[in-house]
Amino acid sequence: MKKHRALELSLLAALSVFTFSLLACSTTVSQSVERPPNLKVENYGSVTVLPFRSSDEMGTSSYEDKPIYSFEEYYRELGEKYSSQNEEKELLSKLDDRLSRRLMLSENLTYVNPQDVQYALKQRNAEIPVDMYITGGLLKFSSKIQHDDEDSDKKEEDSKKKVYYWREASITILYQVVEAKTNRILTREEYSYSGTSGKVTDWHKVDSTYAVLSSKLDTFITRVMEDFTPHTETMRLTLLKSKDKEMKEAEKLASDGQLVSSRRKYLGIYRSSQLFEAGYNAALLYEAMEEYDEALSLMKEVYKNSGDSRAREKVKALEKEVEAAARLRSQKKK
């Protein structure tokens, strides 16, 4: 009996936790919004891509506070080192080429021949013919062909073991954008990727490192281009919950995609009751519809009336949104 009673209590406790989790779920509004470039490229007119370095050339330096290329130190013996690592050579060559092609399509930046920039970097005190350059290198590189034995489906007396081969590859890319005339690093990031090829019975037919990581390079290049061109991203805003009946009605409207009606409902509640959650949510819905000035104005009012730290932090975030929206509008006018 005690065991049955204990089981009942455990089930009730689990049910209570499950019910609480359902009640605690908040409505999240997702909207696609257009963003300006992450970097303030409007301050620059030209860009180029200098060859990304191999892991051997990168050595042990993490390049935390210095450019991979500099005015005084141009890469030495690049051809010899680069050609000695075929797998990395192909990967980096494709990366340089694909990234360059994407930048050539930029409407706001002029792409400069990297050879002209490389030549200038070799000369002391030479004028660098580009405003900023992209470069980087492989901090880590691994590419190995693996194999295992598996029994075939033949009869026991004819049974033979098939050997399957595949490639496992991984890289860590260091990426820099450098202001050419000042040698100042504008951004520095590291990205790690890995991939595995399909299995084959002929090791000569195992995919190359580039083939295994090609889609990962797409991901990396897309990320880099966000620093230089407008791009779309998904905004996810979580509404604050309330037990108030009218608040639940407003939340239901938002969850059904009726954002304008939901915002009006929240705003009406806030004007009549000064309920923090109502004002906060109304401001979030202004933001979701990219009406950033209205969102900021309302959130400032909510913070002034409530002193709530959540509103204070959101005011800071919205100020950045207003600035970003202004940058985007300015670029579109050019």
C-alpha positions in Angstrom: 0.0 0.0 0.0 2.8 2.4 0.9 4.5 1.7 -2.4 1.2 2.4 -4.3 0.8 5.6 -2.3 4.4 6.7 -3.1 3.8 6.0 -6.8 0.6 8.1 -6.7 2.5 11.0 -5.1 5.3 10.7 -7.7 2.8 10.8 -10.5 0.9 13.7 -9.0 4.2 15.6 -8.6 5.2 14.9 -12.2 1.8 16.0 -13.4 2.1 19.2 -11.4 5.5 20.0 -12.9 4.2 19.3 -16.4 1.2 21.5 -15.8 3.3 24.3 -14.4 5.6 24.0 -17.4 2.7 24.5 -19.7 1.4 27.4 -17.8 4.9 28.9 -17.6 5.3 28.8 -21.4 5.4 32.3 -22.8 4.4 33.5 -26.3 7.4 34.3 -28.6 6.9 36.5 -31.6 9.2 35.7 -34.5 9.7 38.2 -37.3 12.2 38.5 -40.2 13.9 41.9 -40.1 16.5 43.5 -42.4 19.7 44.5 -40.7 22.5 46.9 -41.9 26.0 45.5 -42.2 27.6 44.6 -38.8 30.5 46.9 -39.6 30.1 50.5 -40.4 31.2 50.0 -44.0 29.7 53.4 -44.9 32.9 54.9 -43.6 34.9 53.0 -46.2 34.9 52.8 -50.0 36.9 49.7 -50.9 37.8 46.2 -49.7 39.8 43.2 -50.8 40.6 39.7 -49.7 44.2 38.7 -48.9 45.0 35.0 -49.0 44.0 33.1 -45.9 47.0 31.4 -44.4 47.5 27.7 -43.8 47.8 26.2 -40.3 51.6 25.8 -40.8 51.9 29.5 -41.7 49.8 30.6 -38.8 52.0 28.8 -36.3 51.2 29.2 -32.6 50.1 32.9 -32.7 46.4 33.6 -32.0 46.7 37.1 -33.6 44.6 38.6 -30.8 45.8 42.2 -31.2 47.8 42.3 -34.4 46.9 41.9 -38.1 47.9 38.7 -39.8 49.4 41.0 -42.5 51.0 44.3 -41.6 52.9 47.1 -43.2 56.3 45.9 -42.2 55.8 42.2 -42.3 54.6 40.6 -45.5 54.2 36.9 -45.6 57.4 35.1 -46.4 58.0 32.0 -48.5 54.2 31.7 -48.9 54.3 29.8 -52.2 56.6 27.1 -50.9 54.6 26.5 -47.7 51.3 26.8 -49.4 52.0 24.3 -52.1 53.3 21.7 -49.7 49.9 21.2 -48.1 47.6 20.1 -50.9 44.4 19.6 -48.9 44.7 23.0 -47.2 45.8 24.6 -50.5 42.6 23.6 -52.2 40.4 24.5 -49.3 42.0 28.0 -48.8 42.2 28.7 -52.5 38.4 28.0 -52.9 37.7 30.1 -49.8 39.6 33.1 -51.1 38.0 32.8 -54.6 34.4 32.4 -53.4 34.6 35.1 -50.8 36.2 37.5 -53.4 33.4 36.8 -55.8 30.7 37.6 -53.3 32.4 40.9 -52.4 32.7 41.9 -56.0 28.9 41.9 -56.1 28.6 44.5 -53.3 26.8 47.6 -54.4 28.4 49.9 -51.7 32.1 48.8 -51.9 34.7 48.7 -54.6 36.7 45.5 -54.8 40.4 46.1 -55.2 42.8 43.6 -56.9 44.5 41.8 -54.0 47.8 41.6 -55.9 48.0 45.4 -55.9 47.5 45.4 -52.1 50.0 42.6 -51.6 52.6 44.6 -53.6 52.0 47.7 -51.5 52.4 45.7 -48.3 55.8 44.6 -49.4 57.0 48.1 -49.7 57.8 50.2 -46.6 55.8 53.4 -46.4 53.9 52.6 -49.5 50.3 53.9 -49.8 47.9 51.0 -49.4 45.4 51.1 -52.3 42.4 49.8 -50.3 40.5 51.0 -47.2 40.1 47.7 -45.5 41.1 44.1 -46.2 39.8 40.7 -45.1 42.1 37.9 -44.2 42.6 35.1 -41.8 44.0 31.6 -41.5 43.5 28.1 -40.2 44.3 27.9 -36.5 43.4 24.2 -36.6 43.2 21.7 -39.5 42.6 18.0 -39.5 41.6 15.7 -42.4 41.9 12.0 -42.0 40.7 9.0 -44.0 39.1 6.4 -41.6 38.2 2.8 -42.3 36.4 -0.1 -40.8 35.6 -3.7 -41.7 32.0 -5.0 -42.1 30.8 -8.5 -43.0 29.1 -8.7 -46.4 25.7 -10.4 -46.9 27.2 -13.4 -48.7 26.8 -16.9 -47.6 29.0 -18.0 -44.7 31.3 -20.1 -46.9 31.8 -17.1 -49.3 31.9 -14.6 -46.5 34.4 -11.8 -47.0 34.9 -8.6 -45.2 34.4 -5.3 -47.0 36.5 -2.4 -46.0 34.8 1.0 -46.0 36.6 4.3 -46.2 35.5 7.8 -45.3 37.0 11.2 -44.5 36.6 13.1 -41.3 37.7 16.8 -41.5 37.6 19.8 -39.1 38.9 23.3 -39.2 39.1 26.4 -37.0 39.2 29.6 -39.1 40.5 32.9 -37.7 38.9 35.8 -39.6 40.0 39.4 -39.5 39.0 42.7 -41.0 41.8 45.3 -40.9 41.7 49.1 -41.6 44.6 49.2 -44.1 45.9 52.8 -43.4 46.0 52.5 -39.6 46.6 48.7 -39.2 43.6 48.7 -36.8 41.7 45.4 -36.5 38.0 46.2 -37.0 36.8 42.7 -36.1 38.3 39.4 -35.2 36.4 36.1 -35.0 37.0 32.4 -34.8 34.7 29.7 -36.3 35.0 26.0 -36.1 33.5 23.5 -38.5 33.6 19.7 -39.1 32.2 17.2 -41.5 32.2 13.6 -42.5 32.0 12.1 -46.0 30.0 9.1 -47.1 31.5 5.6 -46.9 33.0 4.0 -50.0 34.8 0.7 -50.7 37.5 2.3 -52.8 39.7 4.7 -50.8 40.7 6.5 -54.0 37.1 7.7 -54.3 36.9 9.2 -50.8 35.7 12.8 -50.9 38.4 15.5 -50.7 38.6 17.8 -47.7 37.1 20.6 -49.7 34.1 18.4 -50.8 33.5 17.5 -47.1 33.7 21.1 -45.9 32.3 23.0 -48.9 28.9 23.6 -47.3 30.6 24.8 -44.1 32.5 27.3 -46.2 29.1 28.5 -47.5 28.1 29.1 -43.9 31.3 30.9 -43.1 31.1 33.2 -46.1 27.5 34.0 -45.4 28.5 35.0 -41.9 31.4 37.2 -43.3 29.1 38.9 -45.8 26.9 40.0 -42.9 29.7 42.4 -41.9 29.6 44.1 -45.3 26.1 43.9 -46.7 22.5 44.3 -45.4 21.1 40.9 -44.4 17.9 39.4 -43.0 17.7 37.7 -39.6 14.9 36.3 -37.4 14.0 38.4 -34.4 12.5 36.5 -31.5 10.7 38.5 -28.8 9.2 36.8 -25.7 6.1 38.5 -24.3 5.7 38.8 -20.5 2.9 36.7 -19.0 0.1 37.9 -16.7 -2.9 36.3 -15.0 -5.0 39.2 -16.0 -7.9 38.2 -18.3 -7.4 41.0 -20.7 -3.7 40.3 -20.9 -4.4 36.7 -21.8 -6.6 37.9 -24.6 -3.9 40.2 -25.9 -1.4 37.3 -25.7 -3.8 35.0 -27.6 -4.0 37.6 -30.4 -0.2 37.7 -30.6 0.1 33.9 -30.7 -2.4 33.9 -33.5 -0.3 36.3 -35.5 -2.6 39.4 -35.0 0.2 41.6 -33.9 -1.5 45.0 -34.5 -4.6 44.0 -32.6 -2.5 42.5 -29.8 -0.4 45.7 -29.6 -3.6 47.8 -29.4 -4.9 45.6 -26.6 -1.7 45.7 -24.6 -1.4 49.5 -25.1 -5.0 50.0 -24.0 -4.4 48.0 -20.8 -1.3 50.0 -20.1 -2.9 53.4 -20.5 -5.8 52.4 -18.2 -3.9 50.5 -15.5 -0.1 51.3 -15.9 0.5 47.6 -15.8 4.2 47.0 -16.5 3.8 43.8 -18.5 1.2 45.5 -20.8 3.4 48.4 -21.6 6.5 46.2 -22.0 4.7 43.9 -24.4 3.2 46.7 -26.4 6.7 48.1 -26.9 8.0 44.7 -28.0 5.3 44.4 -30.6 6.2 47.8 -32.0 9.8 46.4 -32.2 8.5 43.2 -33.9 7.0 45.4 -36.6 10.2 47.4 -37.0 8.7 50.6 -35.6 11.7 51.2 -33.5 11.2 54.9 -32.7 7.7 54.1 -31.3 9.1 51.1 -29.4 11.9 53.1 -27.8 9.6 56.0 -26.8 7.1 53.7 -25.1 9.8 51.6 -23.4 11.4 54.7 -22.0 8.0 55.7 -20.6 7.5 52.2 -19.1 10.9 52.4 -17.5 10.3 55.9 -16.1 7.0 54.8 -14.5 8.2 51.4 -13.2 12.0 51.6 -12.7 12.1 47.9 -13.8 15.6 46.8 -14.8 14.1 44.7 -17.7 12.8 47.9 -19.3 16.1 49.7 -18.7 18.0 46.9 -20.5 15.5 46.9 -23.3 15.8 50.7 -23.7 19.6 50.2 -24.3 18.9 47.5 -26.9 16.2 49.6 -28.7 18.6 52.6 -28.9 20.9 50.3 -30.9 18.0 49.2 -33.1 17.1 52.8 -33.9 20.7 53.5 -34.8 20.9 50.4 -37.0 17.6 51.3 -38.8 19.0 54.8 -39.5 22.2 53.3 -41.0 20.1 50.9 -43.2 18.0 53.8 -44.5 21.1 55.9 -45.2 22.7 53.1 -47.2 19.6 52.5 -49.3 19.5 56.2 -50.3 23.0 55.9 -51.8 
